[in-house]
Amino acid sequence: MSITFSPRAIVMDIEGTISSLTFVKDVLFPYARQHIAAYVRDNAATLEPLFADIRQIEGKPELDIEGIITTLIGWIDADRKITPLKELQGRIWKTGFEQQAFKGHIYADAAERLRAWHAAGIPLYIYSSGSVAAQKLLFGFSEYGDFTTILSGYFDTTTGPKLEAASYTLIAQKLALPPADILFLSDHAGEVTAARAAGYQVALLDRECTGAQVPFPVATTFTDLEIGVPVT
């Protein structure tokens, strides 16, 4: 069933929305874990500021390189979302993308609709918990080519938590648009709830067809979304 919206801009989550939830878990995280020890040893001379952050976070000023590597692997295994780890993961993923060890996963329906919406003149933005740098890698080296040329901008959690309405208010301010003129798409009901509280048009992506019972529109793929021309 088609759901019709008339936004002047579209803001989208990545994992579970545009890209598979398993891509990061099953491809990117294992790749970073496999290569992080060698990367840290090979680049130790330039990584001292990150090492200092790691020692401070752990409260262990005595940590040497091997201790730092052990700490980082422990953070990966615990799925810790810590800035120096995210920075190192992003650098390692960049190497992997550039060496074509993998390509960024994008659902076929999302790839088709993103191109169509861009061609229709609708600005497209990303808001993800992954860093802006990591977002650009996924879209720049995707299975369907370089999507960075059709994306107008990126937001990450430096803008604010994704479960808080204030974050979406700030994004609307940065886009210089009323919240009601922006469509937000995500697979996370809490994020959709926060965006709706900020006044956005919203839809939940339920790609697993779980039959989610939520008080806003639900789509199973981007094909369910019809984007009309906004009234100006």
Sequence and secondary structure as in RCSB ss.txt:
>XXXX:A:sequence
MSITFSPRAIVMDIEGTISSLTFVKDVLFPYARQHIAAYVRDNAATLEPLFADIRQIEGKPELDIEGIITTLIGW
IDADRKITPLKELQGRIWKTGFEQQAFKGHIYADAAERLRAWHAAGIPLYIYSSGSVAAQKLLFGFSEYGDFTTI
LSGYFDTTTGPKLEAASYTLIAQKLALPPADILFLSDHAGEVTAARAAGYQVALLDRECTGAQVPFPVATTFTDL
EIGVPVT
>XXXX:A:secstr
  EEE  SEEEE  BTTTB HHHIIIIIHHHHHHHHHHHHHHTGGG HHHHHHHHHHHT TT  HHHHHHHHHHH
HHTT   HHHHHHHHHHHHHHHHTTS  B   HHHHHHHHHHHHTT  EEEE SS HHHHHHHHHTBTTB  TTT
  EEE TTS  TT HHHHHHHHHHHTS GGGEEEEES HHHHHHHHHTT EEEEE TT      SS EESSGGGE
EE     
